[in-house]
């Protein structure tokens, strides 16, 4: 549930004249399992991009066009799973 997402620097165009830096994004999470109303229940909480790093998630060229995709900002998710 926790981890580090790493990418090295990359060229943003096929000519190799534009380059974006590498990045590390830290993710963290926890889960709690219990029994609720007679059903196995799991609560999960995750935070992706814990330190809210700005980074280029993907770069490259497609059909003659260069592209840059900005990475997601810090996000948090809470979920509950019931087993019937």
Secondary structure as a PSIPRED ss2 file (coil, helix, strand):
# PSIPRED VFORMAT (PSIPRED V4.0)

   1 X C   1.000  0.000  0.000
   2 X C   1.000  0.000  0.000
   3 X E   0.000  0.000  1.000
   4 X E   0.000  0.000  1.000
   5 X E   0.000  0.000  1.000
   6 X E   0.000  0.000  1.000
   7 X E   0.000  0.000  1.000
   8 X C   1.000  0.000  0.000
   9 X C   1.000  0.000  0.000
  10 X E   0.000  0.000  1.000
  11 X E   0.000  0.000  1.000
  12 X C   1.000  0.000  0.000
  13 X C   1.000  0.000  0.000
  14 X C   1.000  0.000  0.000
  15 X C   1.000  0.000  0.000
  16 X C   1.000  0.000  0.000
  17 X C   1.000  0.000  0.000
  18 X C   1.000  0.000  0.000
  19 X E   0.000  0.000  1.000
  20 X E   0.000  0.000  1.000
  21 X C   1.000  0.000  0.000
  22 X C   1.000  0.000  0.000
  23 X E   0.000  0.000  1.000
  24 X E   0.000  0.000  1.000
  25 X E   0.000  0.000  1.000
  26 X E   0.000  0.000  1.000
  27 X E   0.000  0.000  1.000
  28 X E   0.000  0.000  1.000
  29 X E   0.000  0.000  1.000
  30 X E   0.000  0.000  1.000
  31 X E   0.000  0.000  1.000
  32 X E   0.000  0.000  1.000
  33 X E   0.000  0.000  1.000
  34 X E   0.000  0.000  1.000
  35 X E   0.000  0.000  1.000
  36 X E   0.000  0.000  1.000
  37 X C   1.000  0.000  0.000
  38 X C   1.000  0.000  0.000
  39 X E   0.000  0.000  1.000
  40 X E   0.000  0.000  1.000
  41 X E   0.000  0.000  1.000
  42 X E   0.000  0.000  1.000
  43 X E   0.000  0.000  1.000
  44 X E   0.000  0.000  1.000
  45 X E   0.000  0.000  1.000
  46 X E   0.000  0.000  1.000
  47 X E   0.000  0.000  1.000
  48 X E   0.000  0.000  1.000
  49 X C   1.000  0.000  0.000
  50 X C   1.000  0.000  0.000
  51 X C   1.000  0.000  0.000
  52 X C   1.000  0.000  0.000
  53 X C   1.000  0.000  0.000
  54 X C   1.000  0.000  0.000
  55 X C   1.000  0.000  0.000
  56 X E   0.000  0.000  1.000
  57 X E   0.000  0.000  1.000
  58 X E   0.000  0.000  1.000
  59 X E   0.000  0.000  1.000
  60 X E   0.000  0.000  1.000
  61 X E   0.000  0.000  1.000
  62 X E   0.000  0.000  1.000
  63 X C   1.000  0.000  0.000
  64 X C   1.000  0.000  0.000
  65 X E   0.000  0.000  1.000
  66 X E   0.000  0.000  1.000
  67 X E   0.000  0.000  1.000
  68 X E   0.000  0.000  1.000
  69 X E   0.000  0.000  1.000
  70 X E   0.000  0.000  1.000
  71 X C   1.000  0.000  0.000
  72 X C   1.000  0.000  0.000
  73 X C   1.000  0.000  0.000
  74 X C   1.000  0.000  0.000
  75 X E   0.000  0.000  1.000
  76 X E   0.000  0.000  1.000
  77 X E   0.000  0.000  1.000
  78 X E   0.000  0.000  1.000
  79 X E   0.000  0.000  1.000
  80 X E   0.000  0.000  1.000
  81 X E   0.000  0.000  1.000
  82 X E   0.000  0.000  1.000
  83 X C   1.000  0.000  0.000
  84 X C   1.000  0.000  0.000
